[in-house]
Amino acid sequence: MAGTKGEFLRQELHQLVEAMSPGEQIAPERELMVRYDVARETLRRALDELAAEGVIERRAGVGTFVSRPKLTQAVRVRSFTQDMAERHMSSASRIIRHSVAVAGAVLGQALRISPGDRVLSIERLRLADGEPMALESLSIPAALVPDLDIVSLRSRSLYETLASDYGISIEGGTQTIEATVADEEESRLLRVPLLSPALLIERVTWDQNERRIEFVRSRYRGDRYKFQVDLAGAPAAHS
């Protein structure tokens, strides 16, 4: 058996979920423990990982269910600075806070690093023509960006900095977009009323060597922002 027992269990549970229908309830933990002959802690760790990936949904006091697929649209990988430039708007950032700390389980999984590895996290208010547009929280493995000049990110694109200072080229990524509302702090920083519509954007990118480079969670003003989506034509039908 390749890998650890926990890894094997995660693969088995993933196959189980794939064979089920969206919204269908998964067997209770006690039944799964007997079926796969594992301890409760091992089972819950595997379920937590699947929940973090969005494969399953855990409802307290109810049970665990196969996640329903969300409607998604693919967008190009580009920085906020590039995006604003294409809209003929000036861009700037205000650094809200930054820190270096251990990744932990969630960021470790997202960036494919050890939970004990250190991660640089930066929260920025992104402005377009001087107007608050988005609140962005990004995390990047600290080992990739030693001596990063955080102050320069007020006016400089992170992607440009990665390319020029560290030889890191962003080659791809995945991004999800969901509807949400702005909480008290977000409303204050974005200068919108409490509970205003917002877009929650989560993105993971990788470089030319397929290393995970960043995990970003942003909240964009729903009243001032829209995404341009590039669509490929459908493949021609074959007889």
C-alpha positions in Angstrom: 0.0 0.0 0.0 1.5 3.3 -1.1 1.6 6.2 1.3 0.4 6.5 4.8 -2.8 5.0 6.1 -4.3 8.5 6.2 -3.5 9.1 2.5 -4.9 5.8 1.5 -8.1 6.5 3.5 -8.4 9.9 1.8 -8.2 8.3 -1.6 -10.8 5.7 -0.7 -13.2 8.4 0.6 -12.6 10.5 -2.5 -13.6 7.5 -4.7 -16.6 6.9 -2.5 -17.8 10.5 -2.9 -17.2 10.4 -6.7 -19.6 7.5 -7.0 -22.4 9.4 -5.1 -24.7 12.1 -6.2 -24.4 15.8 -5.2 -26.3 16.4 -2.0 -26.3 12.8 -1.0 -25.5 12.0 2.7 -22.4 10.1 3.4 -22.5 7.2 5.9 -22.0 8.1 9.6 -18.5 8.3 11.0 -19.0 5.1 13.2 -19.9 3.1 10.1 -17.0 4.5 8.1 -14.6 3.7 10.9 -15.7 0.0 10.8 -15.7 -0.1 7.0 -12.1 1.2 6.7 -10.8 0.0 10.0 -9.4 3.3 11.1 -9.5 5.4 14.3 -11.9 8.3 14.6 -9.1 10.8 14.6 -7.7 9.4 11.3 -11.2 9.5 9.7 -11.9 13.0 10.8 -8.6 14.3 9.5 -9.4 12.8 6.1 -12.9 14.2 6.1 -11.5 17.6 7.1 -9.2 17.6 4.1 -12.0 16.7 1.7 -14.2 19.4 3.2 -11.3 21.9 2.8 -11.1 21.0 -0.9 -14.9 21.5 -1.3 -15.5 17.8 -2.1 -17.9 17.3 0.9 -19.9 19.5 3.2 -20.1 18.9 6.9 -23.2 20.1 8.7 -23.0 20.2 12.5 -25.5 18.0 14.1 -26.8 16.8 10.8 -24.1 14.8 8.9 -21.7 14.9 6.0 -22.9 15.4 2.4 -21.5 15.3 -1.1 -21.0 19.0 -2.1 -23.2 20.4 -4.8 -21.2 21.7 -7.8 -20.9 25.5 -8.0 -21.2 27.4 -11.3 -17.7 28.6 -12.1 -16.0 30.6 -14.9 -12.4 30.4 -15.8 -10.5 33.8 -16.0 -7.0 34.7 -17.0 -4.3 34.8 -14.4 -3.4 38.5 -14.1 -2.6 40.8 -11.2 -4.8 43.6 -9.9 -2.3 46.1 -11.4 -2.6 44.5 -14.8 -6.4 44.3 -14.5 -6.7 48.0 -13.7 -4.3 48.9 -16.5 -6.5 47.1 -19.0 -9.4 49.1 -17.7 -7.4 52.3 -18.1 -7.4 53.0 -14.4 -4.5 53.7 -12.0 -3.8 51.2 -9.3 -2.4 51.5 -5.8 -2.4 49.5 -2.6 -2.5 50.3 1.1 -0.8 47.7 3.4 -3.2 46.9 6.2 -1.1 44.3 8.0 1.6 41.7 7.3 3.2 38.9 9.2 5.3 35.7 9.0 4.0 32.6 10.7 3.8 28.8 10.3 1.4 27.8 7.5 -0.9 25.5 9.4 -3.0 22.8 7.9 -5.2 24.9 5.5 -2.5 27.0 4.0 -0.1 24.1 4.0 -2.5 22.1 1.8 -3.3 25.1 -0.4 0.3 25.8 -1.1 1.5 22.2 -1.0 4.0 22.8 1.8 4.5 21.4 5.2 2.2 22.9 7.9 5.3 23.8 9.8 6.8 25.9 7.0 6.7 29.6 7.3 4.4 31.7 5.2 4.4 35.5 4.5 0.9 36.9 4.7 0.0 40.4 3.5 -3.4 42.1 3.7 -3.8 45.0 1.2 -6.6 47.4 0.3 -6.6 47.7 -3.5 -7.5 51.0 -5.0 -8.5 52.0 -8.5 -8.2 55.7 -9.4 -7.9 56.3 -5.7 -11.2 54.5 -4.9 -11.2 51.3 -2.6 -12.0 48.4 -4.9 -11.0 45.2 -3.0 -9.6 43.9 0.2 -7.0 41.3 -0.5 -5.3 38.7 1.8 -2.4 36.8 0.2 -0.1 34.2 1.5 3.2 33.0 -0.1 5.9 30.6 1.2 8.4 32.8 3.0 11.3 30.8 1.6 10.4 31.9 -1.9 10.7 35.6 -1.2 13.5 36.4 1.2 14.0 40.1 2.0 10.8 41.0 0.1 10.3 44.8 0.2 6.7 44.9 1.4 6.5 48.7 1.3 7.1 48.6 -2.5 3.9 46.6 -2.9 1.9 49.8 -2.3 2.6 50.7 -5.9 4.3 47.7 -7.5 2.7 44.5 -8.8 3.5 41.4 -6.8 3.8 39.4 -10.0 6.3 41.9 -11.4 8.3 41.8 -8.2 8.4 38.0 -8.3 9.5 38.0 -11.9 12.2 40.7 -11.6 13.6 40.0 -8.1 13.1 36.2 -7.7 12.9 34.8 -11.3 9.4 33.5 -10.5 7.0 33.5 -13.4 3.3 32.9 -12.8 2.2 30.3 -15.4 -1.2 29.2 -14.2 -3.7 28.9 -11.5 -7.2 28.2 -10.3 -9.8 30.7 -9.2 -13.3 30.6 -7.7 -15.8 33.4 -7.4 -18.7 33.4 -5.0 -21.3 35.9 -3.9 -21.0 37.3 -0.4 -21.6 40.4 1.7 -19.2 42.8 3.4 -18.7 42.5 7.1 -18.1 45.5 9.4 -14.4 45.8 8.8 -14.7 45.2 5.1 -17.5 47.8 4.8 -15.3 50.4 6.6 -12.3 49.8 4.5 -14.2 49.5 1.2 -16.4 52.5 2.1 -19.7 50.7 1.5 -22.7 50.1 3.7 -22.6 47.1 6.0 -23.7 43.9 4.3 -23.2 45.3 0.8 -23.0 42.8 -2.0 -19.4 41.6 -2.6 -17.5 39.0 -4.7 -15.4 36.5 -2.8 -12.4 35.5 -4.9 -10.0 32.7 -4.0 -7.0 32.0 -6.1 -4.1 29.6 -6.1 -1.3 30.1 -8.6 1.8 28.2 -9.6 5.1 29.0 -11.4 7.0 27.6 -14.4 8.2 24.7 -12.2 4.6 23.9 -11.0 5.4 25.1 -7.5 2.4 26.6 -5.6 3.3 30.3 -5.3 0.4 32.1 -3.6 -3.0 31.6 -2.0 -5.2 34.7 -2.3 -8.6 35.5 -0.8 -10.1 38.8 -1.9 -13.4 40.6 -1.4 -14.3 42.9 -4.3 -17.0 45.5 -4.2 -20.1 44.1 -6.0 -21.3 47.5 -7.0 -18.0 48.5 -8.7 -16.5 45.4 -10.1 -17.1 42.9 -12.8 -14.9 40.2 -14.3 -14.1 39.7 -18.0 -14.1 36.0 -18.9 -12.3 34.7 -22.0 -14.3 31.8 -23.5 -12.9 29.2 -25.9 -15.1 28.0 -28.7 -16.8 24.7 -28.4 -14.9 21.8 -30.2 -16.3 20.9 -33.6 -18.7 18.0 -33.6 -17.4 14.8 -35.3 -19.6 12.4 -37.2 
